[in-house]
Amino acid sequence: MTTRTAVITGASSGIGAATARRLAAAGFRVILAARRKERVDALAAELTEAGHEAEAYVLDVTDRAAVESFAAAVDRCDVLVNNAGGAIGAEPVATADPADWRAMYEVNVVGVLQVTQALLPALTASGDGTIVVLSSTAGHVAYEGGGGYVAAKHGAHAIAATLRLELCGEPVRVIEIAPGMVRTDEFAVNRYRGDEAKAAAVYDGVAEPLTADDVADTVEWAVTRPSHVNIDMMVIRPRAQAAQHKVHRER
């Protein structure tokens, strides 16, 4: 029996790396794609040493030519996890830098589009393909200071919803996972341009925000359901977060 292959973008850290570890442990051959060669190579080596099948590729999902070359090098794809993304800045709409908005749109929306387009033939040819889009609760509910990220993640949500309609009747499932508050090593720090104090304040008083592995657990569960079962969308938040604007903080 051929080992099922999962391609994970943004696999060098956070949710992407956690998902790679989870799927490798579940028996998938994992193809790890990310911009940072040293990090993605190290993860592939870690997984290989643990007895799993793992390959690393350097990839910028916003580079169309690079995405096409990557897809041509991938011999099989049963599962695609579109995880590459991120947020830049927390300025209000009135003063936000359009360059930040463009950068977020490119990676969160155009990146998902390009990788999905490039690997869709392989996913269809597998006879039982699964596409996962890692969006965010920001893709469903707006919040102050999040305009650019909210807009981009609404775009990612739109891709998943539209693709599911367009692929109806094809042997490919489309799953959207929308995490709420997740604490990883890099997300908030990158958003606040390296200001670790501001990044830490996001989680101030929250006893147990989600971890990258919590989200990876839901991805593994969703992609390993029986082939006829499609998890259209899953929202995952920590217990302390009832909504975007409602978070319990211990003082």
C-alpha positions as CSV (number, residue, x, y, z in Angstrom):
1,M,0.0,0.0,0.0
2,T,1.3,3.4,-1.0
3,T,2.0,5.7,1.9
4,R,-0.2,8.8,1.8
5,T,1.7,12.1,1.3
6,A,0.8,15.3,3.1
7,V,2.2,18.7,2.0
8,I,2.4,21.3,4.7
9,T,3.3,24.9,3.9
10,G,4.7,27.2,6.5
11,A,6.1,24.1,8.1
12,S,9.2,25.6,9.7
13,S,7.5,26.6,13.0
14,G,4.3,27.0,15.0
15,I,1.2,25.3,13.7
16,G,2.9,24.1,10.5
17,A,5.7,22.3,12.4
18,A,3.3,20.8,14.9
19,T,1.0,19.6,12.1
20,A,4.0,18.0,10.4
21,R,4.9,16.1,13.5
22,R,1.4,15.0,14.1
23,L,0.8,13.7,10.5
24,A,4.2,12.0,10.4
25,A,3.4,10.2,13.6
26,A,0.1,9.2,12.1
27,G,1.9,7.5,9.2
28,F,1.9,10.1,6.5
29,R,4.9,10.9,4.4
30,V,5.3,14.6,5.0
31,I,6.6,17.2,2.6
32,L,7.6,20.3,4.5
33,A,7.6,23.6,2.6
34,A,8.8,26.9,4.2
35,R,11.0,29.9,3.5
36,R,13.6,29.2,6.1
37,K,15.9,26.5,4.9
38,E,17.7,25.9,8.2
39,R,14.5,25.5,10.1
40,V,12.7,23.2,7.7
41,D,15.8,21.1,7.1
42,A,16.1,20.6,10.8
43,L,12.5,19.5,11.2
44,A,12.9,17.0,8.3
45,A,16.0,15.6,9.9
46,E,14.2,15.3,13.3
47,L,11.3,13.4,11.7
48,T,13.6,11.2,9.7
49,E,15.7,10.3,12.7
50,A,12.4,9.3,14.5
51,G,11.7,6.8,11.7
52,H,9.2,8.9,9.6
53,E,9.3,9.8,6.0
54,A,10.0,13.6,5.6
55,E,11.3,15.8,2.9
56,A,12.1,19.5,3.1
57,Y,11.7,22.2,0.4
58,V,12.4,25.9,0.6
59,L,9.3,27.7,-0.7
60,D,7.9,31.2,-0.8
61,V,4.2,30.6,-1.5
62,T,3.9,34.2,-2.9
63,D,6.3,33.3,-5.7
64,R,4.3,31.8,-8.6
65,A,7.3,30.4,-10.4
66,A,8.7,28.8,-7.2
67,V,5.3,27.3,-6.4
68,E,5.1,25.7,-9.9
69,S,8.6,24.3,-9.6
70,F,7.8,22.9,-6.2
71,A,4.6,21.3,-7.4
72,A,6.5,19.7,-10.3
73,A,8.9,18.2,-7.9
74,V,6.2,16.6,-5.7
75,D,5.4,13.1,-7.0
76,R,2.3,12.6,-5.0
77,C,-0.1,14.7,-2.8
78,D,-3.0,13.2,-0.9
79,V,-3.3,16.0,1.7
80,L,-2.5,19.7,1.3
81,V,-2.3,21.8,4.5
82,N,-2.3,25.5,3.5
83,N,-0.8,26.8,6.7
84,A,1.6,29.6,5.5
85,G,0.3,33.0,6.6
86,G,0.7,35.6,9.3
87,A,-0.3,39.0,10.6
88,I,1.6,42.3,10.3
89,G,0.8,45.3,12.6
90,A,-2.2,46.2,14.7
91,E,-2.8,49.7,13.4
92,P,-6.4,50.9,12.8
93,V,-7.7,51.1,9.3
94,A,-7.3,54.9,9.3
95,T,-3.6,54.8,9.7
96,A,-2.5,51.3,8.5
97,D,0.2,50.9,5.9
98,P,-1.2,49.6,2.7
99,A,2.1,47.7,2.1
100,D,1.4,45.7,5.2
101,W,-2.1,44.9,3.9
102,R,-0.7,43.8,0.5
103,A,1.9,41.6,2.2
104,M,-0.7,39.9,4.3
105,Y,-3.0,39.4,1.3
106,E,-0.2,37.9,-0.7
107,V,0.7,35.2,1.8
108,N,-2.7,34.5,3.4
109,V,-4.8,34.6,0.2
110,V,-2.7,34.5,-3.0
111,G,-0.3,32.0,-1.4
112,V,-3.2,29.6,-0.6
113,L,-4.5,30.1,-4.1
114,Q,-1.2,29.4,-5.9
115,V,-0.3,26.3,-3.9
116,T,-3.8,24.9,-4.2
117,Q,-3.9,25.5,-7.9
118,A,-0.5,23.9,-8.4
119,L,-1.2,20.8,-6.4
120,L,-4.9,20.3,-7.3
121,P,-4.2,17.9,-10.2
122,A,-2.2,15.7,-7.9
123,L,-4.8,15.8,-5.2
124,T,-7.5,14.9,-7.7
125,A,-5.3,12.1,-9.2
126,S,-4.9,10.6,-5.7
127,G,-8.6,9.6,-5.8
128,D,-9.1,10.7,-2.2
129,G,-7.5,14.2,-1.8
130,T,-8.0,16.6,1.1
131,I,-7.3,20.3,1.1
132,V,-7.0,22.1,4.5
133,V,-7.1,25.9,4.8
134,L,-5.8,27.2,8.1
135,S,-7.8,30.4,8.4
136,S,-8.7,32.1,11.7
137,T,-11.6,33.3,13.6
138,A,-10.5,36.6,12.2
139,G,-11.8,35.3,8.9
140,H,-15.3,35.3,10.3
141,V,-15.5,38.2,12.9
142,A,-13.8,41.6,12.6
143,Y,-12.0,43.3,15.5
144,E,-10.3,46.6,16.1
145,G,-6.7,46.8,15.1
146,G,-7.0,43.7,12.9
147,G,-8.3,45.2,9.7
148,G,-5.6,43.9,7.3
149,Y,-5.4,40.5,8.9
150,V,-9.2,40.2,9.1
151,A,-9.5,41.1,5.4
152,A,-6.9,38.6,4.4
153,K,-8.4,35.7,6.5
154,H,-11.8,36.5,5.1
155,G,-10.2,35.9,1.8
156,A,-8.8,32.6,2.9
157,H,-12.3,31.6,4.1
158,A,-13.7,32.6,0.8
159,I,-11.3,30.4,-1.1
160,A,-12.2,27.3,1.0
161,A,-15.9,27.9,0.7
162,T,-15.8,28.6,-3.0
163,L,-13.5,25.7,-3.8
164,R,-15.7,23.3,-1.9
165,L,-18.6,24.2,-4.2
166,E,-16.5,24.0,-7.3
167,L,-15.0,20.6,-6.4
168,C,-18.4,19.0,-5.6
169,G,-18.4,15.7,-7.3
170,E,-14.6,15.4,-7.4
171,P,-12.7,13.1,-5.0
172,V,-11.3,16.0,-3.0
173,R,-12.5,17.3,0.4
174,V,-12.0,20.9,1.4
175,I,-11.6,21.6,5.2
176,E,-11.3,25.0,6.9
177,I,-9.8,25.1,10.4
178,A,-10.3,28.5,12.1
179,P,-8.3,28.9,15.3
180,G,-8.9,31.6,17.8
181,M,-6.2,32.6,20.4
182,V,-3.1,30.5,19.8
183,R,0.1,31.2,21.6
184,T,3.2,30.2,19.5
185,D,6.7,31.4,19.6
186,E,6.5,33.7,16.6
187,F,3.0,34.8,15.6
188,A,2.4,37.7,17.9
189,V,6.0,38.7,18.0
190,N,6.0,39.0,14.2
191,R,2.7,40.9,14.3
192,Y,4.2,43.5,16.7
193,R,7.4,43.8,14.7
194,G,9.6,42.1,17.3
195,D,8.2,43.9,20.3
196,E,8.1,41.0,22.8
197,A,6.3,43.0,25.5
198,K,3.4,43.8,23.2
199,A,3.3,40.3,22.0
200,A,3.2,38.9,25.6
201,A,0.4,41.3,26.5
202,V,-1.9,39.6,24.0
203,Y,-2.0,36.6,26.3
204,D,-1.8,38.4,29.6
205,G,-3.9,36.7,32.3
206,V,-5.1,34.0,29.9
207,A,-4.2,30.8,31.8
208,E,-4.3,28.4,28.8
209,P,-4.3,29.9,25.3
210,L,-4.3,27.2,22.6
211,T,-1.0,25.8,21.6
212,A,0.2,24.9,18.1
213,D,-0.2,21.2,18.9
214,D,-3.8,21.8,19.9
215,V,-4.5,23.1,16.4
216,A,-2.4,20.4,14.8
217,D,-4.5,17.8,16.7
218,T,-7.7,19.1,15.0
219,V,-6.0,19.0,11.6
220,E,-4.9,15.4,12.1
221,W,-8.4,14.5,13.3
222,A,-10.1,16.2,10.3
223,V,-7.9,14.7,7.6
224,T,-8.2,11.2,9.0
225,R,-12.0,11.0,9.0
226,P,-13.5,8.4,6.6
227,S,-13.3,9.6,3.0
228,H,-17.0,10.3,2.7
229,V,-16.9,12.6,5.8
230,N,-16.0,16.3,5.2
231,I,-15.4,18.6,8.1
232,D,-16.4,21.8,6.3
233,M,-15.2,24.2,9.0
234,M,-14.0,23.9,12.5
235,V,-13.6,26.8,14.9
236,I,-11.2,26.1,17.8
237,R,-10.7,28.5,20.7
238,P,-9.3,28.1,24.2
239,R,-12.0,27.8,26.9
240,A,-11.1,31.3,28.1
241,Q,-12.1,32.9,24.8
242,A,-15.8,32.9,24.2
243,A,-15.6,35.3,21.2
244,Q,-13.1,37.6,19.6
245,H,-14.0,40.4,22.1
246,K,-14.7,38.1,25.1
247,V,-11.6,36.7,26.9
248,H,-11.4,35.7,30.5
249,R,-8.2,37.0,32.0
250,E,-7.1,36.1,35.5
251,R,-5.8,39.0,37.6
